[in-house]
């Protein structure tokens, strides 16, 4: 029976859209499987330092100086308004890119220093911050070595500095690929501030852990172990490091906070980028 509310051609258009959606779903699953497989291979076949260098290179190639003009995401606007102390508080931003977070915060009257490991992005970041503020070309691992071990390096000018809050820039905490270093980064941030530490990252999505992706990861890990033995003399320890980015689980974030003497405030609603605020026990929660 013909539906009078549907004009001629509806069935063809609807059928085409349904077919496209199915193909799109298949492509997404295939890309996820390929990403998981390649990531597992690289995690076994490369050293932690090689993976860090690759992560910086990939990130730097995908971003550019114009990204600083994007501004804050809606969820960041809400988050920062709730958790950051009022301007002109002193903020430190890690993984700051070309200054996407820094620029609107400076415009609101905050004093901002920042760190970014990609040299081209760090140059753009320095232009956003201006000559009176720090734009350090350094990694989170170098930050931790300076603040926790007293090492001399590109982050040495942060030794002894204090801030009212620390922001680990959009998703950057995901790109700390070695488990031990993730603990050290949160601890280093706790050395920089008694105030809030804001972090966003990937979360492990059990629903996206499709069997095809799991098989690809197993195959990639197997091939990577063999390649690692050829390149490095032996394979990397299972679970020691990730490639591209680490997806966290809730209990892992809680453990990182505890190790740094902090508590976790889980922010936002479902559907937004996963993010938390690490606060000192007993700190006022808005």
Secondary structure by P-SEA (a helix, b strand, c coil): ccccccccaaaaaaaaaaaaaaaaaaaaaaaaaaaaaaaaaaaaaccaaaaaaaaaaaaaaacccccccccccaaaaaaaacccccccbbbbbccccccaaaaaaaaaccccccccccaaaaaaaaaaaccccccccccaaaaaaaaaccccccccccccccccccccccccccccccaaaaaaaaaaaaaacccbbbbbbbccccccccaaaaaaaaaaaaaaaaaaaaacccccccccccccbbbbcaaaaaaaaaaacccccccccccccbbbbbbccccccc
